[in-house]
Amino acid sequence: MLISYLPILILLAVAVAVPVGLIFGTSLAGPKVSLDQKKTPYECGVIPVGSARERFPVKFYRVGLLFLLFDVEAAFLFPWAVLYRPKLAEWGFEFLFFELALFLLVLVIGFVYAWKKGALEWD
């Protein structure tokens, strides 16, 4: 019984040993120089201007939420497409077609709502 779990235990041991070994190895072999410039927010040579605690306009959050909304809804089309052919004989064409049509209708309603509210306008 235990022999059947041996490949999983070996994989688990390798999965733990590799990251631990890499972290330990880089801490031993890596440079140990700590400069004050390394502690600044930018390490590219640009002197920081202003505070890092600035407020962002709501537009950035709105665009991010709209992206998540439409991205997640589009991602739900893939499982439907994968299950379409095997379930076609069982559930019938009409049910699957109207299921997709209803889903896309909700997506279009959300898009039109966001468009009418001006959420897609960028000033």
C-alpha positions as CSV (number, residue, x, y, z in Angstrom):
1,M,0.0,0.0,0.0
2,L,2.8,2.4,0.9
3,I,4.7,1.6,-2.2
4,S,1.9,3.0,-4.4
5,Y,2.3,6.4,-2.7
6,L,6.1,6.4,-3.2
7,P,6.0,8.5,-6.5
8,I,3.8,11.1,-4.8
9,L,6.2,11.3,-1.8
10,I,9.2,11.7,-4.0
11,L,7.5,14.5,-6.0
12,L,6.6,16.2,-2.7
13,A,10.2,15.9,-1.4
14,V,11.5,17.4,-4.7
15,A,8.9,20.1,-4.7
16,V,10.0,21.2,-1.2
17,A,13.7,20.6,-1.6
18,V,14.1,22.7,-4.8
19,P,12.7,26.0,-3.5
20,V,14.4,25.6,-0.1
21,G,17.7,24.8,-1.8
22,L,17.4,27.8,-4.2
23,I,16.6,30.2,-1.4
24,F,19.4,28.9,0.8
25,G,21.9,28.9,-2.1
26,T,21.2,32.4,-3.2
27,S,21.5,33.6,0.4
28,L,24.9,32.0,0.6
29,A,26.2,32.9,-2.9
30,G,24.5,36.3,-3.4
31,P,26.0,39.7,-2.7
32,K,25.6,41.1,0.8
33,V,25.9,44.8,0.0
34,S,23.2,47.0,1.6
35,L,23.1,50.5,0.3
36,D,20.8,53.4,1.2
37,Q,19.8,53.7,-2.4
38,K,18.5,50.1,-2.4
39,K,15.9,51.1,0.3
40,T,14.3,53.9,-1.9
41,P,11.1,53.1,-3.7
42,Y,12.8,53.1,-7.1
43,E,16.0,51.3,-7.9
44,C,16.3,52.5,-11.5
45,G,18.2,55.7,-10.7
46,V,15.2,58.0,-10.8
47,I,14.8,60.1,-7.7
48,P,11.4,59.6,-6.1
49,V,9.0,62.5,-6.6
50,G,6.1,62.9,-4.1
51,S,4.7,60.3,-1.8
52,A,4.0,56.6,-2.6
53,R,0.7,57.0,-0.8
54,E,-1.1,59.0,-3.6
55,R,-4.7,58.5,-4.3
56,F,-5.6,57.0,-7.6
57,P,-8.7,58.2,-9.6
58,V,-11.7,55.9,-9.4
59,K,-11.3,55.4,-13.2
60,F,-8.5,52.9,-12.6
61,Y,-10.6,50.8,-10.3
62,R,-13.6,51.0,-12.6
63,V,-11.6,49.8,-15.6
64,G,-10.1,47.0,-13.5
65,L,-13.5,45.8,-12.3
66,L,-14.9,46.0,-15.8
67,F,-12.0,43.9,-17.1
68,L,-12.6,41.3,-14.4
69,L,-16.3,41.2,-15.1
70,F,-16.0,40.7,-18.9
71,D,-12.9,38.4,-18.5
72,V,-14.6,36.1,-16.1
73,E,-17.8,36.0,-18.2
74,A,-15.7,35.2,-21.3
75,A,-13.9,32.5,-19.4
76,F,-17.2,30.8,-18.7
77,L,-17.6,30.3,-22.4
78,F,-14.8,27.7,-22.5
79,P,-16.5,25.1,-20.3
80,W,-19.7,25.5,-22.2
81,A,-17.8,24.9,-25.5
82,V,-16.1,21.8,-24.1
83,L,-19.4,20.3,-22.9
84,Y,-21.4,21.3,-25.9
85,R,-20.8,18.2,-28.1
86,P,-21.0,15.5,-25.5
87,K,-24.2,16.9,-24.0
88,L,-25.8,17.7,-27.4
89,A,-27.6,14.4,-27.8
90,E,-28.5,14.2,-24.1
91,W,-29.9,17.8,-23.6
92,G,-30.8,18.8,-27.1
93,F,-29.7,21.7,-29.3
94,E,-32.4,24.1,-28.1
95,F,-31.6,23.9,-24.5
96,L,-27.8,24.5,-25.0
97,F,-28.4,27.2,-27.6
98,F,-30.8,29.2,-25.3
99,E,-28.5,28.6,-22.4
100,L,-25.7,30.3,-24.3
101,A,-28.0,33.0,-25.6
102,L,-29.1,33.9,-22.1
103,F,-25.5,34.0,-20.9
104,L,-24.5,36.3,-23.8
105,L,-27.6,38.4,-23.2
106,V,-26.4,39.0,-19.6
107,L,-23.0,39.9,-21.0
108,V,-24.4,42.3,-23.5
109,I,-26.7,44.0,-20.9
110,G,-23.7,44.5,-18.7
111,F,-21.7,46.0,-21.6
112,V,-24.5,48.3,-22.6
113,Y,-25.1,49.4,-19.0
114,A,-21.3,50.2,-18.6
115,W,-21.4,52.0,-21.9
116,K,-24.4,54.2,-21.1
117,K,-23.0,55.0,-17.6
118,G,-19.8,56.3,-19.3
119,A,-17.6,53.7,-17.6
120,L,-15.8,53.0,-20.9
121,E,-15.0,56.7,-21.6
122,W,-11.4,57.7,-20.7
123,D,-10.9,61.4,-20.2
